[in-house]
Amino acid sequence: MFTPTCKPTPIPGIYEHQSGTMIRRTVAEVVATLYPEHPIRQPNGTIRRAFARMARQRAAGGPVERFDGGNDPISRTTAALTSWALWDEAQIIAAPIHLADHHLRVATTADLLLRFPDGALGLALLITEAKPATIPDPWLTALGGALVMASDQLRTVITRPLLIWASPLGITTTEHDPDACTVPWVTGLETVLWLDTLRNRSGSFAKAGPVA
């Protein structure tokens, strides 16, 4: 059972922790700082909501409802997701899951928490794009951020991080080495926090008066 410790607010990019603290930095913002030339795009909202609805249907023990839409890209992608193989191959625990590191004041939302037949836990991000030939580092880093926070909150190791690539062409799921995700996230976040410290110090120096 997953119990969230934060929730997104109506203001994009701001989460409210259960303590009442507002968290104003997201994993996506950290990734954008680390990879300014390769920003990640948030999933299409309509498709993401449909995916979460499918996940809740499976988590409740029911089937994924058939989707009868049009021939537009969003409808075709949504229809393809109803036939995603892992709906029947794994136990769906929660979707979506809102995650936060209260100490470091950063938050994110993962799209799916699931358990495989061997007992291993998986965590997935939904990407509404076709799978590229090479998985971009920004997405691995973003997955690492969610993986670290989810593992910390659940107090267990999540060993199967996944990216779900969804487009009108179909659905492709890629599984990644946890270290390939968490190491760039941890080192990247340390870099961003170090830069914050330098900026704050520079601001303090700039405000200081002239030395007599």
C-alpha beads as a LAMMPS data file, in Angstrom:
LAMMPS data file: protein, C-alpha beads

212 atoms
211 bonds

1 atom types
1 bond types

-500.0 500.0 xlo xhi
-500.0 500.0 ylo yhi
-500.0 500.0 zlo zhi

Masses

1 110.0

Atoms # bond

1 1 1 0.000 0.000 0.000
2 1 1 1.352 3.400 -0.964
3 1 1 0.444 6.465 1.094
4 1 1 1.494 9.751 -0.535
5 1 1 3.235 12.375 1.576
6 1 1 2.575 15.235 -0.814
7 1 1 0.153 16.401 -3.461
8 1 1 0.381 18.755 -6.424
9 1 1 -1.264 22.133 -6.025
10 1 1 -3.285 23.962 -8.685
11 1 1 -0.133 25.947 -9.414
12 1 1 2.033 23.969 -11.872
13 1 1 5.347 22.854 -10.420
14 1 1 4.388 23.365 -6.764
15 1 1 3.604 20.510 -4.373
16 1 1 2.228 20.645 -0.842
17 1 1 3.867 18.312 1.670
18 1 1 1.701 16.695 4.342
19 1 1 3.440 18.942 6.871
20 1 1 1.966 21.957 5.096
21 1 1 5.288 22.978 3.553
22 1 1 5.213 24.074 -0.070
23 1 1 7.817 22.391 -2.270
24 1 1 8.658 24.626 -5.200
25 1 1 11.268 22.567 -7.033
26 1 1 10.472 19.553 -9.186
27 1 1 12.582 16.787 -10.649
28 1 1 11.819 18.178 -14.107
29 1 1 13.307 21.542 -13.105
30 1 1 16.454 19.898 -11.786
31 1 1 16.794 17.907 -15.002
32 1 1 16.285 21.067 -17.069
33 1 1 19.157 22.714 -15.173
34 1 1 21.418 19.723 -15.754
35 1 1 20.512 19.300 -19.431
36 1 1 19.489 22.773 -20.672
37 1 1 19.764 21.757 -24.326
38 1 1 17.685 18.610 -23.889
39 1 1 14.609 19.414 -21.792
40 1 1 12.098 16.667 -21.120
41 1 1 8.488 17.252 -22.018
42 1 1 5.685 16.410 -19.644
43 1 1 3.322 13.685 -20.878
44 1 1 0.179 14.721 -22.706
45 1 1 -2.347 15.446 -19.965
46 1 1 -5.265 13.677 -21.613
47 1 1 -3.272 10.501 -22.197
48 1 1 -1.756 10.611 -18.727
49 1 1 -5.154 10.866 -17.055
50 1 1 -6.468 8.007 -19.195
51 1 1 -3.448 5.876 -18.233
52 1 1 -4.026 6.571 -14.533
53 1 1 -7.668 5.572 -14.924
54 1 1 -6.636 2.284 -16.558
55 1 1 -4.171 1.621 -13.747
56 1 1 -6.818 2.198 -11.085
57 1 1 -9.142 -0.214 -12.874
58 1 1 -6.482 -2.927 -12.777
59 1 1 -5.511 -2.106 -9.177
60 1 1 -9.146 -2.663 -8.208
61 1 1 -9.048 -6.068 -9.864
62 1 1 -11.122 -5.188 -12.894
63 1 1 -10.284 -5.144 -16.588
64 1 1 -9.057 -2.123 -18.474
65 1 1 -12.046 -0.658 -20.237
66 1 1 -11.948 -0.642 -23.997
67 1 1 -11.347 2.783 -25.502
68 1 1 -13.380 3.778 -28.527
69 1 1 -11.988 7.047 -29.793
70 1 1 -11.197 8.710 -33.058
71 1 1 -8.226 8.396 -35.361
72 1 1 -6.340 11.375 -33.943
73 1 1 -2.917 10.821 -32.303
74 1 1 -4.215 11.146 -28.736
75 1 1 -7.036 8.658 -29.289
76 1 1 -4.760 6.184 -31.053
77 1 1 -2.185 6.378 -28.258
78 1 1 -4.848 5.947 -25.580
79 1 1 -6.300 2.945 -27.402
80 1 1 -2.853 1.368 -27.643
81 1 1 -2.350 1.737 -23.881
82 1 1 -5.438 -0.352 -23.138
83 1 1 -3.562 -3.348 -24.569
84 1 1 -0.318 -2.746 -22.676
85 1 1 1.140 -6.166 -21.809
86 1 1 1.992 -5.396 -18.183
87 1 1 -1.660 -4.845 -17.267
88 1 1 -1.907 -8.649 -17.135
89 1 1 1.661 -9.489 -16.168
90 1 1 2.079 -7.470 -12.967
91 1 1 0.087 -6.310 -9.964
92 1 1 -0.770 -2.632 -10.111
93 1 1 -0.272 -1.009 -6.707
94 1 1 -0.841 2.711 -7.260
95 1 1 -1.135 5.342 -9.983
96 1 1 -0.166 8.086 -10.136
97 1 1 2.164 8.451 -7.164
98 1 1 3.249 11.851 -5.870
99 1 1 6.706 11.824 -4.290
100 1 1 8.766 14.290 -2.314
101 1 1 12.077 14.674 -0.546
102 1 1 10.981 16.984 2.253
103 1 1 14.531 17.640 3.435
104 1 1 15.866 18.663 0.019
105 1 1 12.568 20.292 -1.008
106 1 1 12.083 18.563 -4.341
107 1 1 9.044 16.638 -5.630
108 1 1 7.770 14.733 -8.640
109 1 1 5.019 12.452 -9.877
110 1 1 5.609 8.922 -11.143
111 1 1 2.928 7.256 -13.212
112 1 1 2.862 3.739 -11.851
113 1 1 3.985 1.551 -8.965
114 1 1 3.723 -2.167 -9.671
115 1 1 4.801 -5.560 -8.366
116 1 1 6.057 -8.365 -10.597
117 1 1 5.317 -12.069 -10.060
118 1 1 8.748 -12.605 -8.469
119 1 1 7.945 -9.942 -5.867
120 1 1 10.163 -7.234 -7.370
121 1 1 8.786 -3.703 -7.289
122 1 1 8.736 -1.549 -10.405
123 1 1 8.303 2.173 -10.885
124 1 1 7.348 3.683 -14.235
125 1 1 7.220 7.029 -15.955
126 1 1 4.897 7.515 -18.911
127 1 1 6.332 9.345 -21.916
128 1 1 3.961 10.281 -24.715
129 1 1 6.559 9.981 -27.443
130 1 1 7.833 7.144 -29.611
131 1 1 10.879 5.376 -28.195
132 1 1 14.083 6.898 -29.628
133 1 1 17.007 4.831 -30.827
134 1 1 18.994 5.869 -27.750
135 1 1 17.365 6.553 -24.396
136 1 1 18.074 10.207 -23.500
137 1 1 20.040 10.832 -20.301
138 1 1 17.512 13.429 -19.058
139 1 1 14.775 10.783 -18.885
140 1 1 17.039 8.336 -17.046
141 1 1 17.876 11.071 -14.548
142 1 1 14.212 11.945 -14.079
143 1 1 13.438 8.275 -13.519
144 1 1 16.260 8.169 -10.982
145 1 1 14.753 11.051 -9.034
146 1 1 11.412 9.265 -8.760
147 1 1 13.152 5.981 -7.933
148 1 1 15.173 7.462 -5.057
149 1 1 12.162 9.188 -3.504
150 1 1 9.841 6.198 -3.891
151 1 1 12.408 3.777 -2.428
152 1 1 12.988 6.118 0.490
153 1 1 9.287 6.553 1.175
154 1 1 8.496 2.851 0.897
155 1 1 11.661 1.959 2.870
156 1 1 12.486 -0.729 0.373
157 1 1 14.542 -1.068 -2.799
158 1 1 12.706 -0.707 -6.098
159 1 1 14.719 -2.786 -8.521
160 1 1 12.854 -2.387 -11.805
161 1 1 12.681 1.200 -13.095
162 1 1 10.686 1.498 -16.324
163 1 1 9.999 4.041 -19.035
164 1 1 6.755 3.594 -20.967
165 1 1 6.983 5.108 -24.441
166 1 1 3.468 5.687 -25.767
167 1 1 2.635 7.064 -29.207
168 1 1 0.198 6.390 -32.052
169 1 1 2.791 3.884 -33.313
170 1 1 2.310 1.708 -30.250
171 1 1 3.692 1.100 -26.763
172 1 1 7.288 0.208 -25.906
173 1 1 8.488 -0.405 -22.358
174 1 1 12.174 -0.086 -21.532
175 1 1 13.680 -1.358 -18.280
176 1 1 16.853 0.192 -16.911
177 1 1 19.648 -0.523 -14.470
178 1 1 18.725 1.275 -11.215
179 1 1 22.274 2.619 -10.866
180 1 1 22.098 4.118 -14.377
181 1 1 19.148 6.176 -13.124
182 1 1 19.941 6.967 -9.500
183 1 1 23.621 7.889 -9.863
184 1 1 23.061 10.766 -12.342
185 1 1 20.120 11.963 -10.242
186 1 1 22.001 12.006 -6.926
187 1 1 25.129 13.616 -8.381
188 1 1 23.069 16.020 -10.479
189 1 1 20.954 17.168 -7.553
190 1 1 24.118 17.732 -5.514
191 1 1 25.410 19.951 -8.328
192 1 1 22.199 21.977 -8.471
193 1 1 22.147 22.458 -4.687
194 1 1 25.827 23.489 -4.767
195 1 1 25.011 26.075 -7.443
196 1 1 22.183 27.356 -5.247
197 1 1 24.635 27.821 -2.396
198 1 1 27.045 29.742 -4.623
199 1 1 24.250 32.032 -5.848
200 1 1 23.104 32.716 -2.305
201 1 1 26.647 33.539 -1.225
202 1 1 27.148 35.798 -4.243
203 1 1 23.938 37.633 -3.354
204 1 1 25.121 38.126 0.209
205 1 1 28.448 39.513 -0.993
206 1 1 26.703 41.871 -3.399
207 1 1 24.516 43.287 -0.588
208 1 1 27.450 43.854 1.753
209 1 1 28.607 47.437 2.161
210 1 1 32.053 48.739 1.190
211 1 1 34.900 47.944 3.528
212 1 1 36.338 51.081 5.153

Bonds

1 1 1 2
2 1 2 3
3 1 3 4
4 1 4 5
5 1 5 6
6 1 6 7
7 1 7 8
8 1 8 9
9 1 9 10
10 1 10 11
11 1 11 12
12 1 12 13
13 1 13 14
14 1 14 15
15 1 15 16
16 1 16 17
17 1 17 18
18 1 18 19
19 1 19 20
20 1 20 21
21 1 21 22
22 1 22 23
23 1 23 24
24 1 24 25
25 1 25 26
26 1 26 27
27 1 27 28
28 1 28 29
29 1 29 30
30 1 30 31
31 1 31 32
32 1 32 33
33 1 33 34
34 1 34 35
35 1 35 36
36 1 36 37
37 1 37 38
38 1 38 39
39 1 39 40
40 1 40 41
41 1 41 42
42 1 42 43
43 1 43 44
44 1 44 45
45 1 45 46
46 1 46 47
47 1 47 48
48 1 48 49
49 1 49 50
50 1 50 51
51 1 51 52
52 1 52 53
53 1 53 54
54 1 54 55
55 1 55 56
56 1 56 57
57 1 57 58
58 1 58 59
59 1 59 60
60 1 60 61
61 1 61 62
62 1 62 63
63 1 63 64
64 1 64 65
65 1 65 66
66 1 66 67
67 1 67 68
68 1 68 69
69 1 69 70
70 1 70 71
71 1 71 72
72 1 72 73
73 1 73 74
74 1 74 75
75 1 75 76
76 1 76 77
77 1 77 78
78 1 78 79
79 1 79 80
80 1 80 81
81 1 81 82
82 1 82 83
83 1 83 84
84 1 84 85
85 1 85 86
86 1 86 87
87 1 87 88
88 1 88 89
89 1 89 90
90 1 90 91
91 1 91 92
92 1 92 93
93 1 93 94
94 1 94 95
95 1 95 96
96 1 96 97
97 1 97 98
98 1 98 99
99 1 99 100
100 1 100 101
101 1 101 102
102 1 102 103
103 1 103 104
104 1 104 105
105 1 105 106
106 1 106 107
107 1 107 108
108 1 108 109
109 1 109 110
110 1 110 111
111 1 111 112
112 1 112 113
113 1 113 114
114 1 114 115
115 1 115 116
116 1 116 117
117 1 117 118
118 1 118 119
119 1 119 120
120 1 120 121
121 1 121 122
122 1 122 123
123 1 123 124
124 1 124 125
125 1 125 126
126 1 126 127
127 1 127 128
128 1 128 129
129 1 129 130
130 1 130 131
131 1 131 132
132 1 132 133
133 1 133 134
134 1 134 135
135 1 135 136
136 1 136 137
137 1 137 138
138 1 138 139
139 1 139 140
140 1 140 141
141 1 141 142
142 1 142 143
143 1 143 144
144 1 144 145
145 1 145 146
146 1 146 147
147 1 147 148
148 1 148 149
149 1 149 150
150 1 150 151
151 1 151 152
152 1 152 153
153 1 153 154
154 1 154 155
155 1 155 156
156 1 156 157
157 1 157 158
158 1 158 159
159 1 159 160
160 1 160 161
161 1 161 162
162 1 162 163
163 1 163 164
164 1 164 165
165 1 165 166
166 1 166 167
167 1 167 168
168 1 168 169
169 1 169 170
170 1 170 171
171 1 171 172
172 1 172 173
173 1 173 174
174 1 174 175
175 1 175 176
176 1 176 177
177 1 177 178
178 1 178 179
179 1 179 180
180 1 180 181
181 1 181 182
182 1 182 183
183 1 183 184
184 1 184 185
185 1 185 186
186 1 186 187
187 1 187 188
188 1 188 189
189 1 189 190
190 1 190 191
191 1 191 192
192 1 192 193
193 1 193 194
194 1 194 195
195 1 195 196
196 1 196 197
197 1 197 198
198 1 198 199
199 1 199 200
200 1 200 201
201 1 201 202
202 1 202 203
203 1 203 204
204 1 204 205
205 1 205 206
206 1 206 207
207 1 207 208
208 1 208 209
209 1 209 210
210 1 210 211
211 1 211 212
